[in-house]
């Protein structure tokens, strides 16, 4: 028999504006402690020195994490031109340098090949697994890490500022699995001058925006109080990119038991993934077929 997790059965999302110098796992642990939650996870890792949106799922909301992970995300980041580092960011050692500095127009022209469906090689210092081990651990041990290119959808990549000859500020909107450090590295290569990420901020992720995020200082101040609970956002926000189908009491009961349940017509078409709601609460996610939702995830929420 599985041992019951300690803590409160609390479900929802807490949007955190992650500070620099803190790992994503540390933020999750902080939130779980502050809310006394029995279950928590995040929707998309940020590097320790990166800031911005880190969406923390609690309780039943952890079942919606894949839908935030798969959603579009936007980043604003500063690229340091003229230097390559072994980590592709400012934390690493400089391994190559150049006195060449491209013009604004050259940078804008170089961005075009990074749009749409591209193939991207992750940084050697990343959490990608190689034969069961994290790439960054192998790289730290001095091993020559070779990572395969992975597909990435880049919807938008814009130059938004050029503070000086050594730096350019970019804004990128992309899909799942994007490495901003790889964009900076590959852009530097394309420009013939090298490059790495100097600063990185995730400004939104799916429905969640950095400007709405709570700070670590606020979490500490309100820890273990009802005031912190008031910042929780509904589980249903994690399903914003899926069509919603309302169901009857009978349909809701069948879905909660893991069986196909009748749903009312909505925006979903046959074979679409959708979520069913009853009286405004999420009941299940599944595939819509001939007036029924066939559940793949069921939410155990209190009435």
HELIX and SHEET records of a PDB file:
HELIX    1   1 UNK A   24  UNK A   35  1                                  12    
HELIX    2   2 UNK A   59  UNK A   64  5                                   6    
HELIX    3   3 UNK A   65  UNK A   69  1                                   5    
HELIX    4   4 UNK A  104  UNK A  111  1                                   8    
HELIX    5   5 UNK A  112  UNK A  114  5                                   3    
HELIX    6   6 UNK A  135  UNK A  140  1                                   6    
HELIX    7   7 UNK A  180  UNK A  191  1                                  12    
HELIX    8   8 UNK A  210  UNK A  212  5                                   3    
HELIX    9   9 UNK A  216  UNK A  222  1                                   7    
HELIX   10  10 UNK A  226  UNK A  229  1                                   4    
HELIX   11  11 UNK A  235  UNK A  239  5                                   5    
HELIX   12  12 UNK A  249  UNK A  256  1                                   8    
SHEET    1   A 3 UNK A  12  UNK A  18  0                                        
SHEET    2   A 3 UNK A  51  UNK A  58 -1                                        
SHEET    3   A 3 UNK A  40  UNK A  42 -1                                        
SHEET    1   B 7 UNK A  12  UNK A  18  0                                        
SHEET    2   B 7 UNK A  51  UNK A  58 -1                                        
SHEET    3   B 7 UNK A 195  UNK A 205  1                                        
SHEET    4   B 7 UNK A  73  UNK A  81 -1                                        
SHEET    5   B 7 UNK A 167  UNK A 174 -1                                        
SHEET    6   B 7 UNK A 149  UNK A 164 -1                                        
SHEET    7   B 7 UNK A 116  UNK A 121 -1                                        
SHEET    1   C 4 UNK A  12  UNK A  18  0                                        
SHEET    2   C 4 UNK A  51  UNK A  58 -1                                        
SHEET    3   C 4 UNK A 195  UNK A 205  1                                        
SHEET    4   C 4 UNK A 208  UNK A 209 -1                                        
SHEET    1   D 2 UNK A  83  UNK A  85  0                                        
SHEET    2   D 2 UNK A  94  UNK A  97 -1                                        
SHEET    1   E 2 UNK A 129  UNK A 130  0                                        
SHEET    2   E 2 UNK A 133  UNK A 134 -1                                        
SHEET    1   F 5 UNK A 243  UNK A 246  0                                        
SHEET    2   F 5 UNK A 273  UNK A 278  1                                        
SHEET    3   F 5 UNK A 281  UNK A 289 -1                                        
SHEET    4   F 5 UNK A 292  UNK A 298 -1                                        
SHEET    5   F 5 UNK A 261  UNK A 262 -1                                        
END                                                                             
